[in-house]
Amino acid sequence: MTAILYALGAALIAVIVAFLKGRMDGAKLERAKRAESEKKARDIADQVDNDLGAVPPATARKELKTWNG
């Protein structure tokens, strides 16, 4: 009888460990996706900043007015 209880306890612990490991792996994957997305967004923002810095202020104001309607 105690052998069955030990086996059930071990099985329960194994399931819990597998569940927690799966959650941790999923969290790592999500963090990696988010980091990649943020890197792409930062690259685009840097490119926009560089493009705006290359345009003379008067021209930039003129072009921005067309965006406002």
C-alpha positions as CSV (number, residue, x, y, z in Angstrom):
1,M,0.0,0.0,0.0
2,T,2.8,2.5,0.9
3,A,4.5,1.6,-2.4
4,I,1.4,2.7,-4.3
5,L,1.3,6.0,-2.3
6,Y,5.0,6.6,-3.0
7,A,4.4,6.0,-6.7
8,L,1.4,8.3,-6.8
9,G,3.3,11.0,-4.9
10,A,6.2,10.7,-7.3
11,A,3.9,10.8,-10.3
12,L,2.2,13.9,-8.9
13,I,5.6,15.6,-8.3
14,A,6.7,14.7,-11.9
15,V,3.5,16.3,-13.3
16,I,4.0,19.4,-11.3
17,V,7.6,19.7,-12.3
18,A,6.8,19.2,-16.0
19,F,4.0,21.8,-15.8
20,L,6.3,24.4,-14.2
21,K,9.1,23.7,-16.7
22,G,6.7,24.1,-19.6
23,R,5.6,27.4,-18.2
24,M,9.1,28.6,-17.7
25,D,10.1,27.6,-21.2
26,G,7.0,29.4,-22.6
27,A,7.9,32.5,-20.6
28,K,11.4,32.5,-22.0
29,L,10.1,32.1,-25.5
30,E,7.7,35.0,-25.0
31,R,10.5,37.3,-23.6
32,A,12.6,36.5,-26.6
33,K,9.8,37.4,-29.0
34,R,9.1,40.6,-27.1
35,A,12.8,41.5,-27.1
36,E,13.0,40.9,-30.9
37,S,9.9,43.0,-31.4
38,E,11.3,45.9,-29.3
39,K,14.6,45.7,-31.2
40,K,12.8,46.1,-34.5
41,A,10.8,49.0,-33.1
42,R,13.9,50.7,-31.8
43,D,15.6,50.2,-35.2
44,I,12.7,51.9,-36.9
45,A,12.6,54.7,-34.4
46,D,16.4,55.2,-34.8
47,Q,16.0,55.3,-38.6
48,V,13.2,57.9,-38.3
49,D,15.3,60.0,-35.9
50,N,18.2,59.9,-38.3
51,D,15.9,60.8,-41.3
52,L,14.4,63.7,-39.4
53,G,17.9,64.9,-38.4
54,A,18.9,65.0,-42.0
55,V,16.0,67.2,-43.1
56,P,16.3,70.9,-42.5
57,P,13.9,72.2,-39.8
58,A,11.9,74.3,-42.2
59,T,11.3,71.4,-44.6
60,A,10.4,69.1,-41.7
61,R,7.8,71.6,-40.4
62,K,6.3,72.0,-43.9
63,E,6.0,68.2,-44.3
64,L,4.6,67.7,-40.8
65,K,1.9,70.3,-41.6
66,T,0.6,68.0,-44.4
67,W,0.2,65.2,-41.8
68,N,-2.0,67.3,-39.6
69,G,-4.4,68.0,-42.3
